[in-house]
Amino acid sequence: MPQLHCLIVDDEPIAREIIKAYCSHLPMLHIVASVGNALEAKTILQTQQIDLLFLDINMPVLNGISFLKTLKHPPQVIFTTAYKEYAVDAFDLAACDYLLKPFSLERFIVAVDKALEKSPLTRAADRPNGGTIYSEKTEDYLFLKADGKIFKIIHDDLLFAEAQGNYTKVVTTQHTLLPSMTFSSFEELLPSTHFLRVHRSFLVNKARITHIEGNRVFIQSYEVPIGSSYREGFLKTLGL
């Protein structure tokens, strides 16, 4: 079972301590930080890998609902609040669960199980042997099985990936591999801050882009098309 890296956000110290205590009973949960407001949380999310967010709603400066709306790529979220009237808004934002304070350890475990079911890390660990045999987004590498061999792929060496039916063509500085896994499954294994979707069938390593010309991305000697529906978001991610 992979570990989920967790962030607790609640303006009440006692509430944070209760969640910490509950997390201590579940070895798959690793608390990265525990903070008292959304602005502190945003700094943590920008600098550390967070898989699961325990988020209070009624907080000063920026409430939990508004804060979640500011996140472009939010992690899994479990709301923890004393106010039941926000439940509809929470689930509209695709929250895993909504815990109404005070909640029991049993109810907490149910919520965490829901987050585990949705987690890309959990799905990667459960994937059949035809695909990746081990991956964790906090690492800078992954292992791929292709051509009867197992290859260790350093993230920085990965140039781009291309969807090819039930396979994914993975081009690195040293190899061109064709592991038996879908494009979306492969994409889930990579940190979205470094690997960008530029086309429905192509994913590129931002650090390996040589230049962009028209609707093409150049990476070493390769040309990768930019899909019209992806262009604006792609350029925005690059700060352009």
NUKOL-191971 format. One record per residue (C-alpha): residue number from 1; x, y, z; residue in three letters. Coordinates in steps of 0.001 Angstrom, whole numbers, plus 500000, padded with zeros to 6 digits. Last residue first. Layout:
BEGIN
(r NUM,(X,Y,Z),"Ala");
...
//
This chain:
BEGIN
(r 240,(503264,532833,478170),"Leu");
(r 239,(503903,531649,481728),"Gly");
(r 238,(504691,528092,480684),"Leu");
(r 237,(501433,526914,482248),"Thr");
(r 236,(499644,529612,480241),"Lys");
(r 235,(501204,528290,477042),"Leu");
(r 234,(499844,524790,477739),"Phe");
(r 233,(496415,526059,478773),"Gly");
(r 232,(496046,528088,475581),"Glu");
(r 231,(497346,525326,473297),"Arg");
(r 230,(495348,522395,474665),"Tyr");
(r 229,(492142,522767,472644),"Ser");
(r 228,(494118,523440,469450),"Ser");
(r 227,(496283,520359,469963),"Gly");
(r 226,(500030,521030,469985),"Ile");
(r 225,(501962,518631,467762),"Pro");
(r 224,(505282,517089,468898),"Val");
(r 223,(508413,517427,466762),"Glu");
(r 222,(511472,515377,467701),"Tyr");
(r 221,(515155,516129,467063),"Ser");
(r 220,(515763,517518,470572),"Gln");
(r 219,(512281,518390,471830),"Ile");
(r 218,(510439,520751,469502),"Phe");
(r 217,(506830,521641,470293),"Val");
(r 216,(504607,522318,467306),"Arg");
(r 215,(501549,524461,466705),"Asn");
(r 214,(503477,527492,465531),"Gly");
(r 213,(507061,527133,466698),"Glu");
(r 212,(507976,526162,470237),"Ile");
(r 211,(511566,525663,471364),"His");
(r 210,(513934,523165,472951),"Thr");
(r 209,(511419,521639,475372),"Ile");
(r 208,(513172,519179,477704),"Arg");
(r 207,(512264,520843,481014),"Ala");
(r 206,(508546,520783,480165),"Lys");
(r 205,(508598,517009,479632),"Asn");
(r 204,(505894,516385,477064),"Val");
(r 203,(502580,514495,476876),"Leu");
(r 202,(500948,513633,473562),"Phe");
(r 201,(497726,511939,472411),"Ser");
(r 200,(495050,514454,473437),"Arg");
(r 199,(497596,517163,472686),"His");
(r 198,(499908,519362,474774),"Val");
(r 197,(499564,517454,478052),"Arg");
(r 196,(502303,518697,480376),"Leu");
(r 195,(504893,516868,482445),"Phe");
(r 194,(506791,518826,485077),"His");
(r 193,(504123,520228,487412),"Thr");
(r 192,(501806,517334,486564),"Ser");
(r 191,(504112,514928,488394),"Pro");
(r 190,(503995,511624,486486),"Leu");
(r 189,(502244,508354,487303),"Leu");
(r 188,(498783,509570,486311),"Glu");
(r 187,(500022,510214,482761),"Glu");
(r 186,(500845,506524,482335),"Phe");
(r 185,(497310,505491,483235),"Ser");
(r 184,(495886,508101,480860),"Ser");
(r 183,(498073,506812,478015),"Phe");
(r 182,(496983,503227,478518),"Thr");
(r 181,(499389,500533,479572),"Met");
(r 180,(501299,497758,477838),"Ser");
(r 179,(504718,499399,477742),"Pro");
(r 178,(506091,500552,474366),"Leu");
(r 177,(509597,501866,474932),"Leu");
(r 176,(511875,504180,472957),"Thr");
(r 175,(515161,504307,474832),"His");
(r 174,(518159,506393,475824),"Gln");
(r 173,(517109,510052,476039),"Thr");
(r 172,(513549,508886,476636),"Thr");
(r 171,(510564,508231,474373),"Val");
(r 170,(507561,506410,475853),"Val");
(r 169,(505022,505042,473385),"Lys");
(r 168,(501933,504149,475379),"Thr");
(r 167,(499937,500989,474738),"Tyr");
(r 166,(496227,500196,474808),"Asn");
(r 165,(495770,502406,471754),"Gly");
(r 164,(498985,504248,470948),"Gln");
(r 163,(499134,507390,473098),"Ala");
(r 162,(502426,509264,472847),"Glu");
(r 161,(504949,510102,475557),"Ala");
(r 160,(507654,512752,475698),"Phe");
(r 159,(511287,513402,476609),"Leu");
(r 158,(511803,511244,479711),"Leu");
(r 157,(515386,511620,480925),"Asp");
(r 156,(514445,514106,483684),"Asp");
(r 155,(511876,511690,485066),"His");
(r 154,(514489,508942,485466),"Ile");
(r 153,(513155,505766,483877),"Ile");
(r 152,(514164,502417,485377),"Lys");
(r 151,(513457,499752,482793),"Phe");
(r 150,(512079,496282,483444),"Ile");
(r 149,(512539,493802,480610),"Lys");
(r 148,(510285,491454,478642),"Gly");
(r 147,(509951,493975,475816),"Asp");
(r 146,(508469,496539,478196),"Ala");
(r 145,(507978,496858,481971),"Lys");
(r 144,(508348,500381,483287),"Leu");
(r 143,(509884,501569,486553),"Phe");
(r 142,(509551,505139,487787),"Leu");
(r 141,(511867,508009,488651),"Tyr");
(r 140,(512129,511282,490557),"Asp");
(r 139,(510274,509962,493592),"Glu");
(r 138,(507428,511852,495295),"Thr");
(r 137,(505062,510729,492556),"Lys");
(r 136,(505432,507099,493553),"Glu");
(r 135,(505725,504284,491081),"Ser");
(r 134,(506212,500569,491058),"Tyr");
(r 133,(505318,497741,488693),"Ile");
(r 132,(504244,499940,485798),"Thr");
(r 131,(502175,498123,483268),"Gly");
(r 130,(501784,494522,482178),"Gly");
(r 129,(502167,493368,485753),"Asn");
(r 128,(498588,494388,486588),"Pro");
(r 127,(497850,497777,488243),"Arg");
(r 126,(497104,497754,491972),"Asp");
(r 125,(500065,499955,492917),"Ala");
(r 124,(499205,502431,490144),"Ala");
(r 123,(495574,502608,491265),"Arg");
(r 122,(496706,503358,494824),"Thr");
(r 121,(499044,506112,493682),"Leu");
(r 120,(496354,507587,491410),"Pro");
(r 119,(494166,508009,494543),"Ser");
(r 118,(490422,507529,494107),"Lys");
(r 117,(490119,504341,496167),"Glu");
(r 116,(492512,505749,498753),"Leu");
(r 115,(490361,508855,499156),"Ala");
(r 114,(487275,506727,499787),"Lys");
(r 113,(489217,504682,502347),"Asp");
(r 112,(490201,507932,504071),"Val");
(r 111,(486541,508889,504452),"Ala");
(r 110,(485612,505496,505941),"Val");
(r 109,(488588,505774,508316),"Ile");
(r 108,(487350,509161,509571),"Phe");
(r 107,(483885,507742,510239),"Arg");
(r 106,(485409,505004,512406),"Glu");
(r 105,(487690,507515,514158),"Leu");
(r 104,(484582,509469,515118),"Ser");
(r 103,(483484,512891,513876),"Phe");
(r 102,(482842,516049,515896),"Pro");
(r 101,(482638,517735,513502),"Lys");
(r 100,(480928,516872,510197),"Leu");
(r 99,(483201,515025,507804),"Leu");
(r 98,(482563,515616,504106),"Tyr");
(r 97,(484049,513104,501682),"Asp");
(r 96,(486102,512652,498542),"Cys");
(r 95,(485527,516259,497441),"Ala");
(r 94,(484532,516655,493790),"Ala");
(r 93,(484050,520442,493942),"Leu");
(r 92,(480279,519982,493637),"Asp");
(r 91,(480683,517668,496629),"Phe");
(r 90,(481898,520554,498763),"Ala");
(r 89,(479264,522994,497538),"Asp");
(r 88,(476520,520514,498468),"Val");
(r 87,(478054,519906,501901),"Ala");
(r 86,(478379,523575,502862),"Tyr");
(r 85,(475222,523608,505024),"Glu");
(r 84,(476652,520933,507343),"Lys");
(r 83,(478821,523385,509268),"Tyr");
(r 82,(481165,521964,511913),"Ala");
(r 81,(483807,521180,509309),"Thr");
(r 80,(486293,518642,508012),"Thr");
(r 79,(486386,518458,504210),"Phe");
(r 78,(488264,515526,502700),"Ile");
(r 77,(490128,516499,499543),"Val");
(r 76,(492150,514485,496992),"Gln");
(r 75,(494844,516767,495573),"Pro");
(r 74,(493977,519981,493744),"Pro");
(r 73,(495324,520736,490259),"His");
(r 72,(494281,524322,489456),"Lys");
(r 71,(493718,525283,493076),"Leu");
(r 70,(491836,528570,493558),"Thr");
(r 69,(488454,526817,493911),"Lys");
(r 68,(489823,524870,496876),"Leu");
(r 67,(490522,528122,498693),"Phe");
(r 66,(486991,529417,498160),"Ser");
(r 65,(485522,526247,499670),"Ile");
(r 64,(488021,526209,502540),"Gly");
(r 63,(487440,529796,503630),"Asn");
(r 62,(489902,532574,502886),"Leu");
(r 61,(490877,535357,505337),"Val");
(r 60,(489661,533485,508454),"Pro");
(r 59,(488512,529845,508357),"Met");
(r 58,(485080,528180,508154),"Asn");
(r 57,(485730,525358,505696),"Ile");
(r 56,(488286,522985,507234),"Asp");
(r 55,(490388,520932,504821),"Leu");
(r 54,(492060,517562,505219),"Phe");
(r 53,(494073,517437,501967),"Leu");
(r 52,(495353,514197,500472),"Leu");
(r 51,(498102,513589,497909),"Asp");
(r 50,(500432,516480,498723),"Ile");
(r 49,(503837,516758,497033),"Gln");
(r 48,(505627,519772,498423),"Gln");
(r 47,(506521,523311,497353),"Thr");
(r 46,(503371,524780,495833),"Gln");
(r 45,(501033,522789,498077),"Leu");
(r 44,(502908,523980,501184),"Ile");
(r 43,(502630,527628,500125),"Thr");
(r 42,(498914,527201,499434),"Lys");
(r 41,(498412,525699,502896),"Ala");
(r 40,(499912,528758,504583),"Glu");
(r 39,(497443,530894,502629),"Leu");
(r 38,(494555,528589,503529),"Ala");
(r 37,(494935,528908,507289),"Asn");
(r 36,(496045,527105,510438),"Gly");
(r 35,(498637,524634,509201),"Val");
(r 34,(499538,520959,509660),"Ser");
(r 33,(502348,519612,507483),"Ala");
(r 32,(503625,516511,505669),"Val");
(r 31,(501436,514054,507564),"Ile");
(r 30,(502027,510527,506254),"His");
(r 29,(498945,508322,505942),"Leu");
(r 28,(499368,504650,504918),"Met");
(r 27,(500187,503757,508524),"Pro");
(r 26,(496622,504564,509707),"Leu");
(r 25,(496282,504915,513496),"His");
(r 24,(498532,507987,513513),"Ser");
(r 23,(496097,509682,511116),"Cys");
(r 22,(493427,509747,513850),"Tyr");
(r 21,(495827,511471,516246),"Ala");
(r 20,(496808,514022,513609),"Lys");
(r 19,(493113,514650,512878),"Ile");
(r 18,(492469,515253,516576),"Ile");
(r 17,(495514,517541,516834),"Glu");
(r 16,(494319,519688,513934),"Arg");
(r 15,(490872,520049,515543),"Ala");
(r 14,(492490,521126,518819),"Ile");
(r 13,(494591,523750,517022),"Pro");
(r 12,(491500,525323,515399),"Glu");
(r 11,(492291,527227,512186),"Asp");
(r 10,(492227,524013,510148),"Asp");
(r 9,(494328,522807,507224),"Val");
(r 8,(495888,519340,507509),"Ile");
(r 7,(498172,518252,504657),"Leu");
(r 6,(498685,514597,503821),"Cys");
(r 5,(501195,512537,501838),"His");
(r 4,(499480,509268,500989),"Leu");
(r 3,(501676,506225,501458),"Gln");
(r 2,(501518,503357,498993),"Pro");
(r 1,(500000,500000,500000),"Met");
//
